[in-house]
Amino acid sequence: MSQSPGFFLTIIAFALVLGPLVFLHELGHYLAGRLFGVKAEAFSIGFGREIAGFTDRRGTRWKFGWLPLGGYVRFAGDMNPASQPTPEWLALPADERARTFQAKSLWQRAIIVAAGPFTNFLIAIVILATFAGVYGVDRTPPVVGAVMEGSAAAKAGLEPGDRITAIGGRHVSTYKDLAQYTVMRPGERVSLDIVRNGSPRAMEVTLDVHREVDRFGNEYRMGRLGVANGSPVLEKVGALGAIGAGASQTVDVIRGTLDGLGQMITGRRSIDELGGPVRIADMAGEQLTLGWQPLIFFIAMISINLGFINLLPVPVLDGGHLLFYAVEAVRRRPVGPEAMEWAFRGGLAAILALFLIVTFNDLDAFGLWHGLAGLIG
């Protein structure tokens, strides 16, 4: 029987995950802006009508919106995405205009925009580095300890003692590297490079499709090679080693996200796997049910994905702004306001379409459509 974290626990967990991450993401923008002398007019957690807030001595309005699905920092002078002079901007007094976002150089604006996603990655590195420092780093070598009967590995001819050096053309240094690659590729045929008795060999293998259901009733479709590792190796590391491990794991998660996105674009993975706020809330509740450590690890994963998504080159996202700044750097002048407006309209339409897709998927995951079909039938 599947377990459920319950509605109130889910809401609490969702707030514990999304609230701090949104705040710290926007704080990254805010602090970078302050570094370059840009005045922040508003700092909001949530969208829509303000339900609580205060104004500090610098004139920044800190507030909470009624829709807690994001947040924003509004800098003085950030009147249009092209950052071009407008009559309103030109009418400002010189000293006030100097403290606006538009008045800053291209590289300063780029740093302010990139500071939010960078903060998300930094949060994840700190969390993962802490885990690495406390529990050690998994250095288990990719040596086959056992081969499951009838598995993809058995069909390919793998034997105990074989050392796997690469899979799908990607270098493998630990057993964890192997698992991270295979789990994302159910049913795919991939190349395998091994060393057996000191001699290198190459082979092809079609990964098994493994379906697993967790204690909460969630079903996962994963790829599996069908080998067990030998003796696990857990290495204790110092502060620098832990930071390196945290950064390495963050890169691995980003690479896994890119792999998943590429598979969806090419049709090898269904977009039904995309989830939105509802699914994140449900998963947060499940992780909190399992304990604080799984929840904190989940926060690191969401932080990485939040940073990654914001860096996508889609207008209205941070990555879209950075893309236009890159074009401005090459052309030595900003993109025209008309082109910018149409680009941002298109970006907004794409984001809204994605939001509808993930919301549809979230509701389907909760069985809403099946329930409605049953009522209609």
C-alpha positions as CSV (number, residue, x, y, z in Angstrom):
1,M,0.0,0.0,0.0
2,S,1.4,3.4,-1.0
3,Q,1.9,6.1,1.6
4,S,0.9,9.7,1.4
5,P,2.6,12.6,3.2
6,G,-0.7,14.4,3.7
7,F,-1.9,17.8,2.5
8,F,-0.5,19.9,5.3
9,L,2.9,18.2,5.4
10,T,3.1,18.7,1.6
11,I,2.4,22.4,1.9
12,I,4.9,22.8,4.7
13,A,7.6,20.9,2.7
14,F,6.8,22.9,-0.4
15,A,7.3,26.1,1.5
16,L,10.6,24.9,3.0
17,V,11.9,24.0,-0.5
18,L,10.7,26.7,-2.7
19,G,10.6,29.7,-0.3
20,P,14.3,29.8,0.6
21,L,15.4,28.9,-2.9
22,V,13.4,31.8,-4.5
23,F,14.6,34.2,-1.8
24,L,18.2,33.3,-2.2
25,H,18.0,33.3,-6.0
26,E,16.6,36.9,-5.9
27,L,19.0,37.8,-3.2
28,G,21.8,36.9,-5.6
29,H,20.4,39.5,-8.1
30,Y,19.9,42.0,-5.3
31,L,23.4,41.7,-3.8
32,A,25.0,41.9,-7.2
33,G,22.9,45.0,-8.0
34,R,24.0,46.6,-4.7
35,L,27.6,45.8,-5.5
36,F,27.4,48.0,-8.6
37,G,25.3,50.7,-6.9
38,V,21.9,49.9,-8.5
39,K,18.9,50.8,-6.4
40,A,16.3,48.0,-5.8
41,E,12.8,49.4,-5.8
42,A,11.1,46.1,-4.8
43,F,12.1,42.6,-3.6
44,S,9.1,40.3,-3.7
45,I,8.6,36.6,-2.7
46,G,5.6,35.5,-4.6
47,F,3.5,37.3,-7.3
48,G,0.3,39.2,-7.3
49,R,-1.2,41.4,-4.6
50,E,1.0,42.2,-1.6
51,I,-0.1,40.5,1.6
52,A,2.7,41.8,3.9
53,G,5.8,43.9,3.6
54,F,7.9,46.8,4.7
55,T,10.2,49.5,3.2
56,D,13.8,49.7,4.3
57,R,15.9,52.9,4.7
58,R,17.2,52.5,1.1
59,G,13.7,52.7,-0.3
60,T,13.4,49.0,-1.2
61,R,10.0,47.5,-0.6
62,W,10.3,44.0,0.8
63,K,7.0,42.1,0.4
64,F,5.2,38.8,0.0
65,G,2.8,38.2,-2.8
66,W,-0.3,36.0,-2.5
67,L,0.9,33.6,-5.2
68,P,4.0,31.9,-3.8
69,L,5.3,30.4,-7.1
70,G,8.4,32.6,-7.6
71,G,9.6,36.1,-6.9
72,Y,11.5,39.0,-8.4
73,V,13.7,42.0,-7.7
74,R,12.7,45.2,-9.5
75,F,15.7,47.5,-10.0
76,A,15.4,51.3,-10.6
77,G,15.5,52.1,-14.3
78,D,14.7,48.5,-15.4
79,M,11.9,49.8,-17.5
80,N,12.4,47.8,-20.6
81,P,14.3,44.6,-21.4
82,A,16.4,46.2,-24.1
83,S,17.9,48.5,-21.5
84,Q,17.7,51.4,-23.9
85,P,17.1,55.0,-22.9
86,T,13.5,56.0,-22.7
87,P,11.9,59.4,-22.1
88,E,11.1,58.4,-18.5
89,W,14.7,57.4,-17.9
90,L,16.1,60.5,-19.5
91,A,13.8,62.7,-17.3
92,L,15.4,61.4,-14.1
93,P,17.9,63.6,-12.2
94,A,21.5,62.7,-13.1
95,D,22.4,61.3,-9.6
96,E,19.2,59.2,-9.6
97,R,19.8,58.0,-13.2
98,A,23.3,56.8,-12.2
99,R,21.8,54.4,-9.7
100,T,19.5,52.7,-12.3
101,F,20.0,49.3,-13.9
102,Q,20.1,50.9,-17.4
103,A,23.0,53.1,-16.5
104,K,25.4,50.2,-15.8
105,S,27.8,48.8,-18.3
106,L,27.0,45.7,-20.2
107,W,29.2,43.4,-18.2
108,Q,27.8,44.7,-14.9
109,R,24.2,44.1,-16.1
110,A,25.2,40.6,-17.2
111,I,26.7,39.8,-13.7
112,I,23.6,41.1,-12.0
113,V,21.4,38.9,-14.2
114,A,23.7,35.8,-13.8
115,A,24.0,36.2,-10.1
116,G,20.6,34.6,-9.4
117,P,21.3,31.2,-11.2
118,F,24.9,31.3,-9.9
119,T,23.5,31.5,-6.3
120,N,21.3,28.4,-7.0
121,F,24.3,26.4,-8.1
122,L,26.3,27.7,-5.1
123,I,23.5,26.6,-2.7
124,A,23.6,23.1,-4.2
125,I,27.4,22.9,-4.0
126,V,27.4,23.9,-0.3
127,I,24.7,21.3,0.5
128,L,26.4,18.5,-1.5
129,A,29.8,19.5,-0.1
130,T,28.5,19.2,3.4
131,F,27.2,15.7,2.8
132,A,30.5,14.8,1.2
133,G,32.4,16.1,4.2
134,V,30.2,14.3,6.7
135,Y,29.7,11.0,5.0
136,G,32.6,10.8,2.5
137,V,32.7,10.4,-1.3
138,D,31.7,7.3,-3.1
139,R,34.8,6.1,-5.0
140,T,33.7,2.6,-5.8
141,P,35.5,1.5,-9.0
142,P,33.4,0.4,-12.0
143,V,34.5,-3.2,-11.6
144,V,31.8,-5.9,-12.2
145,G,31.3,-7.8,-9.0
146,A,28.4,-10.0,-10.3
147,V,26.2,-10.3,-13.4
148,M,22.5,-10.7,-13.1
149,E,21.2,-13.7,-14.9
150,G,19.3,-12.8,-18.1
151,S,20.3,-9.1,-17.8
152,A,21.6,-6.9,-20.6
153,A,25.1,-7.4,-19.1
154,A,24.8,-11.2,-19.3
155,K,23.5,-11.0,-22.9
156,A,26.5,-8.8,-23.8
157,G,29.0,-11.2,-22.3
158,L,30.2,-9.2,-19.3
159,E,32.0,-11.2,-16.6
160,P,32.9,-10.6,-13.0
161,G,36.2,-8.8,-12.7
162,D,35.6,-6.7,-15.9
163,R,36.5,-3.1,-15.5
164,I,34.2,-0.7,-17.4
165,T,36.1,2.3,-18.7
166,A,33.5,4.0,-20.9
167,I,29.8,3.7,-21.8
168,G,28.2,5.4,-24.7
169,G,31.5,7.1,-25.4
170,R,31.5,8.7,-21.9
171,H,34.4,8.0,-19.6
172,V,33.6,6.1,-16.4
173,S,35.7,6.4,-13.3
174,T,33.4,5.1,-10.6
175,Y,30.5,2.7,-10.3
176,K,28.3,5.8,-9.6
177,D,29.2,7.2,-13.0
178,L,28.0,4.0,-14.7
179,A,24.7,4.0,-12.8
180,Q,24.0,7.7,-13.5
181,Y,24.4,7.1,-17.2
182,T,22.4,3.8,-17.5
183,V,19.4,4.9,-15.4
184,M,18.7,7.7,-17.9
185,R,18.6,5.4,-21.0
186,P,16.1,2.6,-20.6
187,G,16.0,0.3,-23.7
188,E,18.8,2.2,-25.5
189,R,21.6,0.4,-27.3
190,V,25.0,1.8,-26.2
191,S,28.7,1.1,-26.6
192,L,30.7,-0.4,-23.8
193,D,34.5,-0.3,-23.3
194,I,35.9,-2.7,-20.8
195,V,39.3,-4.0,-19.7
196,R,39.4,-7.8,-19.1
197,N,42.5,-9.4,-17.8
198,G,44.5,-6.4,-18.8
199,S,43.2,-6.4,-22.4
200,P,40.8,-3.7,-23.7
201,R,37.6,-4.8,-25.4
202,A,34.6,-3.1,-27.0
203,M,31.0,-4.3,-27.2
204,E,27.4,-3.2,-27.7
205,V,24.7,-3.6,-25.2
206,T,20.9,-2.9,-25.1
207,L,20.1,-1.7,-21.6
208,D,17.2,-3.3,-19.8
209,V,14.0,-1.4,-19.0
210,H,13.4,-1.5,-15.3
211,R,10.3,-0.3,-13.6
212,E,10.3,0.5,-9.9
213,V,7.6,1.7,-7.6
214,D,8.5,3.5,-4.4
215,R,6.7,3.5,-1.1
216,F,4.6,6.4,-2.2
217,G,3.3,4.6,-5.3
218,N,5.4,6.6,-7.8
219,E,6.6,4.5,-10.7
220,Y,9.9,5.1,-12.4
221,R,11.1,3.8,-15.7
222,M,14.9,3.4,-15.6
223,G,17.7,1.8,-17.6
224,R,19.7,-1.0,-16.1
225,L,22.8,-2.8,-17.2
226,G,22.4,-5.7,-14.7
227,V,25.7,-5.7,-12.9
228,A,26.5,-5.4,-9.2
229,N,29.6,-3.6,-7.9
230,G,32.3,-5.2,-6.0
231,S,33.5,-3.9,-2.6
232,P,32.2,-0.3,-2.0
233,V,34.8,2.4,-1.4
234,L,33.9,5.4,0.6
235,E,36.6,8.0,0.8
236,K,36.9,10.6,3.6
237,V,37.7,14.0,2.3
238,G,38.8,17.4,3.7
239,A,37.2,20.7,3.2
240,L,38.7,21.3,-0.3
241,G,37.9,17.7,-1.4
242,A,34.3,18.1,-0.2
243,I,33.9,21.4,-2.1
244,G,35.3,19.6,-5.2
245,A,32.9,16.7,-4.7
246,G,30.0,19.1,-4.3
247,A,30.9,21.0,-7.5
248,S,31.4,17.7,-9.4
249,Q,28.0,16.3,-8.3
250,T,26.4,19.6,-9.3
251,V,27.9,19.3,-12.8
252,D,26.7,15.7,-13.0
253,V,23.1,16.7,-12.2
254,I,23.3,19.5,-14.8
255,R,24.6,17.0,-17.4
256,G,21.8,14.6,-16.4
257,T,19.2,17.3,-16.9
258,L,20.7,18.1,-20.3
259,D,20.6,14.4,-21.2
260,G,16.9,14.3,-20.2
261,L,16.1,17.4,-22.2
262,G,17.9,16.1,-25.2
263,Q,15.9,12.8,-25.0
264,M,12.6,14.7,-24.9
265,I,13.6,16.8,-27.9
266,T,14.5,13.7,-29.9
267,G,11.4,11.8,-28.7
268,R,13.3,9.1,-26.7
269,R,11.7,10.3,-23.5
270,S,8.1,11.4,-23.0
271,I,7.2,15.0,-22.0
272,D,4.8,13.3,-19.6
273,E,7.8,13.1,-17.2
274,L,7.9,16.9,-16.9
275,G,6.6,18.1,-13.6
276,G,5.6,21.5,-12.2
277,P,4.8,23.1,-8.9
278,V,2.2,20.5,-7.9
279,R,4.6,17.6,-8.5
280,I,7.5,19.4,-6.8
281,A,5.2,20.0,-3.7
282,D,4.2,16.3,-3.7
283,M,7.8,15.2,-3.9
284,A,8.9,17.6,-1.2
285,G,6.3,16.2,1.1
286,E,7.5,12.7,0.4
287,Q,11.1,13.6,1.1
288,L,10.2,15.3,4.3
289,T,8.3,12.1,5.3
290,L,11.6,10.2,4.8
291,G,13.5,12.7,7.0
292,W,15.5,15.9,7.0
293,Q,18.5,14.6,5.1
294,P,16.4,13.5,2.0
295,L,14.6,16.8,2.1
296,I,17.9,18.8,2.2
297,F,19.3,16.7,-0.7
298,F,16.0,17.3,-2.6
299,I,16.5,21.1,-2.0
300,A,19.9,20.8,-3.6
301,M,18.5,19.0,-6.7
302,I,15.7,21.6,-7.1
303,S,18.2,24.4,-6.6
304,I,20.3,23.0,-9.5
305,N,17.3,22.7,-11.7
306,L,16.1,26.2,-10.8
307,G,19.5,27.6,-11.8
308,F,19.6,25.6,-15.0
309,I,16.0,26.5,-16.1
310,N,16.7,30.2,-15.5
311,L,19.8,30.0,-17.7
312,L,17.9,28.7,-20.7
313,P,18.1,31.2,-23.6
314,V,14.4,32.0,-23.4
315,P,13.3,35.6,-23.3
316,V,11.8,36.5,-19.9
317,L,14.2,34.2,-18.2
318,D,17.7,35.2,-17.0
319,G,19.2,33.2,-19.8
320,G,17.2,35.2,-22.3
321,H,18.6,38.5,-21.0
322,L,22.1,37.1,-21.1
323,L,21.5,36.0,-24.7
324,F,20.6,39.5,-25.7
325,Y,23.5,40.9,-23.8
326,A,25.8,38.6,-25.8
327,V,24.2,39.8,-29.0
328,E,24.7,43.4,-27.8
329,A,28.3,42.7,-27.1
330,V,28.8,41.4,-30.7
331,R,26.8,44.1,-32.4
332,R,28.1,46.8,-30.1
333,R,24.6,48.1,-29.7
334,P,21.4,46.8,-28.0
335,V,18.8,44.7,-29.9
336,G,16.1,47.0,-31.1
337,P,13.1,47.5,-28.9
338,E,10.6,46.1,-31.4
339,A,12.5,42.9,-31.9
340,M,13.0,42.7,-28.1
341,E,9.3,43.1,-27.5
342,W,8.4,40.4,-30.0
343,A,11.0,38.1,-28.5
344,F,9.7,38.6,-25.0
345,R,6.2,38.0,-26.2
346,G,7.3,34.7,-27.7
347,G,9.2,33.7,-24.6
348,L,6.3,34.5,-22.4
349,A,4.0,32.3,-24.7
350,A,6.5,29.5,-24.5
351,I,6.7,29.7,-20.7
352,L,2.9,29.7,-20.4
353,A,2.7,26.7,-22.8
354,L,5.2,24.8,-20.7
355,F,3.3,25.8,-17.5
356,L,0.1,24.3,-19.0
357,I,1.9,21.1,-20.0
358,V,3.5,20.5,-16.6
359,T,0.2,21.4,-14.8
360,F,-1.6,18.9,-17.0
361,N,1.0,16.3,-16.2
362,D,0.8,17.0,-12.5
363,L,-3.0,16.6,-12.5
364,D,-2.7,13.4,-14.5
365,A,-0.1,12.1,-12.0
366,F,-2.7,12.6,-9.3
367,G,-5.3,10.7,-11.4
368,L,-7.6,13.6,-12.0
369,W,-8.2,12.9,-15.7
370,H,-8.9,9.2,-15.0
371,G,-11.3,10.2,-12.3
372,L,-13.2,12.5,-14.6
373,A,-13.3,9.9,-17.3
374,G,-14.8,7.5,-14.8
375,L,-17.4,10.0,-13.8
376,I,-18.3,10.8,-17.4
377,G,-18.3,7.1,-18.3
